């Protein structure tokens, strides 16, 4: 603890504003996302709870949820380009946060209007997508030296802040939805997003604001040429989409699975949407455990803890989490109603995978990208979420249409993704070896 407090002295004065802003923004995003899948089913796709329509309604809601998440992260590229080539990071975050707040207002006001509700989702996609990569890059911007070892530690704290927001939103918003209705459940995240905007604005005097003014030499280099300079980073990112294809199902497919399980755990009858809180809670517990315990212990054993090694291990852990989910589903398919504690075990494994892939990816994206493309490369990292969710959305759409993937339902659906991730991990290790990708030591 003393070592941690000593590190805090070396963090920039702007750090608390950025971390708290991100925490509030993530509260707003994960809060509305926590109830989105089940809301779509009950409000629009199967409002009469017709058993004959339920399977199709679930697949449709999963498809829309993954399309929404995909669009959020696709638009992160727009936010990155706006910041790197026009507005700069500070103004991009400020302006798009306003769009973000308007989107939440649409969800709260038009929760019974299918078309205008979707307009709200589109506005949130633009706001969240544009804000996300730039807030992440601003973390590193506050340091004078891009190789400062404290950057990795601050990204840990930054991710810690993300999950504080996620934890409290996923715990509270389903409760608000059940007892006060969707207008309040979608409105509260909008108010918190407004708070995030205020906090960010209040920190302006503390920020090191980097404007999109590159050197003459950098300005003469076309963007495609600059991307070529970072091609090995893009090779690493090529394997991240499948991680998100699996990971983001904990907010959709896993929620639906939870609704078919015994939700009484530790004497509490949980709402199916609330089970997701365990992911955020585990992040809060496991980040310091890994950062100050497991990583240093591995280093003492003579094994270097590097970015690429962590990401590879993360892919394997994610596959193991889905193997357990597939086993759970096989029991449910057989008519055995398992306790939700089994799914919580899968969350533990998935969260370890998230720590190894997602946090590491943030740091790797910042440290390995050209100075003039920090936001753009970070946006490309976030765009991997787009490709992963598009894949899941396509598979669910195909299931609805009775296509090839209609054979993958129940447990076989989760076994499909388990196999895909194992193949992804194998190809990742082969690519790292063949292309001799540069690795970075992240702890030690």
Residue pairs with C-beta under 8 A, 6 or more apart in sequence:
3 292
4 288
4 292
7 150
7 153
10 150
11 150
11 154
11 157
12 142
12 143
12 206
12 208
13 206
14 138
14 142
14 203
14 206
14 207
14 208
15 139
15 142
15 154
15 157
16 203
17 199
17 200
17 202
17 203
17 206
17 207
18 135
18 138
18 139
18 142
18 158
18 200
18 203
18 207
19 157
19 158
19 160
19 161
20 161
20 199
21 135
21 196
21 199
21 200
21 203
22 135
22 158
22 161
22 162
22 165
22 196
23 161
23 162
23 164
23 165
24 165
24 192
24 193
24 195
24 196
24 199
25 97
25 100
25 128
25 131
25 135
25 165
25 193
25 196
26 161
26 162
26 163
26 165
26 166
26 169
27 165
27 166
27 168
27 169
27 189
27 192
27 196
28 100
28 104
28 165
28 169
28 189
28 190
28 192
28 193
28 196
29 124
29 128
29 189
30 165
30 166
30 169
30 170
30 280
31 169
31 170
31 172
31 173
31 185
31 188
31 189
31 192
32 104
32 107
32 124
32 173
32 185
32 186
32 189
33 65
33 68
33 69
33 251
34 169
34 170
34 173
34 174
34 251
34 273
34 276
35 173
35 174
35 177
35 182
35 185
35 186
35 273
36 61
36 64
36 65
36 68
37 61
37 62
37 65
37 251
37 252
37 255
37 256
38 61
38 255
38 256
38 259
38 272
38 273
39 111
39 177
39 182
40 60
40 61
40 64
40 65
41 54
41 57
41 58
41 61
42 49
43 111
43 112
43 182
44 114
45 53
45 56
45 57
45 60
45 61
46 53
46 54
46 56
46 57
55 409
56 400
58 256
59 396
59 397
59 399
59 400
60 396
60 400
61 252
62 252
62 253
62 256
62 392
62 393
62 396
63 393
63 396
63 397
63 400
64 393
65 251
65 252
66 248
66 252
66 389
66 390
66 392
66 393
66 396
67 389
67 390
67 393
68 121
68 125
69 248
69 251
69 385
69 389
70 385
70 386
70 387
70 388
70 389
70 390
70 393
71 122
71 125
71 129
71 386
72 124
72 125
72 128
72 129
72 132
72 385
72 386
73 129
73 132
73 382
73 383
73 384
73 385
73 386
73 389
74 129
74 383
74 386
75 125
75 126
75 128
75 129
75 130
76 129
76 130
76 132
76 133
76 378
76 379
76 382
76 383
76 386
77 376
77 379
77 380
77 383
78 126
78 129
78 130
78 379
79 92
79 96
79 129
79 130
79 131
79 132
79 133
79 134
79 375
79 379
80 133
80 134
80 375
80 376
80 377
80 378
80 379
80 380
81 375
81 376
81 379
82 92
82 130
83 89
83 92
83 133
83 134
83 137
83 212
83 375
84 212
84 372
84 373
84 374
84 375
84 376
85 212
86 212
87 95
87 212
88 209
88 210
88 211
88 212
89 134
89 137
89 138
89 141
89 209
89 210
89 375
90 138
90 204
90 207
90 209
92 130
92 131
92 134
92 375
93 130
93 131
93 134
93 135
93 138
93 200
94 197
94 200
94 201
96 126
96 127
96 130
96 131
97 127
97 131
97 193
97 196
97 197
97 200
98 127
98 197
99 123
99 126
99 127
99 130
100 123
100 124
100 126
100 127
100 128
100 131
100 193
100 197
101 127
101 190
101 193
101 194
101 197
102 123
102 127
103 120
103 121
103 122
103 123
103 124
103 125
103 126
103 127
103 190
104 120
104 124
104 186
104 187
104 189
104 190
104 193
105 120
105 187
105 190
106 116
106 117
106 119
106 120
106 123
107 117
107 120
107 121
107 124
107 186
107 187
107 190
108 182
108 183
108 184
108 186
108 187
108 190
109 116
109 183
110 116
110 117
110 119
110 120
111 117
111 182
111 183
111 186
129 382
132 382
133 375
133 378
133 379
133 381
133 382
134 375
134 378
136 158
136 362
136 365
136 366
136 378
136 382
137 366
137 374
137 375
137 378
138 207
139 151
139 154
139 155
139 158
139 366
140 146
140 151
140 155
140 366
140 367
140 374
141 207
141 208
141 210
141 374
142 207
142 208
143 150
143 151
146 366
146 367
146 371
147 367
151 363
151 366
151 367
152 363
152 442
152 443
153 291
155 359
155 362
155 363
155 366
156 287
156 288
156 291
156 359
158 362
159 283
159 287
159 358
159 359
159 362
160 283
160 284
160 287
160 288
162 283
163 279
163 280
163 281
163 283
163 284
163 287
164 280
164 284
166 277
166 279
166 280
166 283
167 277
167 280
167 281
167 283
167 284
169 189
169 192
170 273
170 274
170 276
170 277
170 280
171 274
171 277
172 188
173 185
173 188
173 189
173 273
174 185
174 271
174 273
174 274
175 271
175 274
176 184
176 185
176 188
177 184
177 185
177 273
178 271
214 371
214 372
218 226
218 370
218 371
218 372
221 372
223 373
223 376
226 370
226 372
226 373
227 234
227 373
229 370
230 368
230 369
230 370
230 373
230 377
232 368
232 435
232 437
232 438
233 364
233 365
233 368
233 369
233 377
234 380
235 431
235 435
235 437
236 308
236 311
236 364
236 432
236 437
237 361
237 365
237 380
237 381
237 384
238 431
239 311
239 315
239 424
239 427
239 428
239 431
240 311
240 357
240 361
240 381
240 384
240 388
241 384
241 385
241 386
241 387
241 388
241 391
242 315
242 388
242 391
242 420
242 421
242 424
243 314
243 315
243 318
243 353
243 357
243 358
243 384
243 388
243 421
243 424
244 384
244 385
244 387
244 388
244 389
245 388
245 389
245 391
245 392
245 417
245 420
246 318
246 319
246 321
246 322
246 350
246 388
246 417
246 420
246 421
247 318
247 350
247 353
247 354
247 358
247 388
248 385
248 388
248 389
248 392
249 392
249 417
250 276
250 279
250 347
250 350
251 276
252 392
253 413
253 414
254 275
254 276
254 325
254 343
254 346
255 272
255 273
255 275
255 276
256 272
257 325
257 328
257 329
257 332
257 343
258 272
258 275
258 340
258 343
259 272
260 332
260 337
261 328
261 332
261 337
261 338
261 339
261 340
261 342
261 343
262 337
262 338
262 339
262 340
263 269
263 270
263 271
263 272
263 275
263 340
264 270
264 339
264 340
265 339
265 340
265 341
265 344
270 340
275 340
275 343
275 344
275 347
278 344
278 347
279 347
279 350
279 351
279 354
282 347
282 348
282 351
283 351
283 354
283 355
286 351
286 352
286 355
287 355
287 359
290 355
291 443
295 305
295 442
295 443
295 444
296 443
296 444
298 305
299 305
299 443
299 444
304 441
304 444
305 441
305 442
305 443
305 444
306 439
306 440
306 441
306 442
307 360
307 363
307 364
307 439
307 440
307 442
308 432
308 437
308 439
308 440
309 439
310 356
310 357
310 360
310 442
311 356
311 357
311 360
311 361
311 364
311 428
312 425
312 428
312 429
312 432
313 356
314 352
314 353
314 354
314 355
314 356
314 357
314 358
314 360
315 353
315 357
315 421
315 424
315 425
315 428
316 353
316 422
316 425
317 349
317 350
317 352
317 353
317 356
318 349
318 350
318 353
318 357
318 421
319 418
319 421
319 422
319 425
320 349
321 346
321 347
321 349
321 350
321 353
322 346
322 414
322 417
322 418
322 421
323 415
323 418
324 342
324 345
324 346
324 349
325 343
325 346
325 414
326 411
326 412
326 414
326 415
326 418
327 411
328 338
328 342
328 343
328 346
329 410
329 411
329 413
329 414
330 410
330 411
331 338
332 338
332 410
333 410
333 411
360 442
361 381
361 384
362 378
362 381
363 442
364 381
364 440
365 377
365 378
365 380
365 381
366 374
366 377
366 378
367 440
368 377
368 438
368 440
369 376
369 377
369 378
370 377
395 405
395 408
398 404
398 405
398 406
399 405
399 406
399 408
399 409
405 416
408 416
431 437
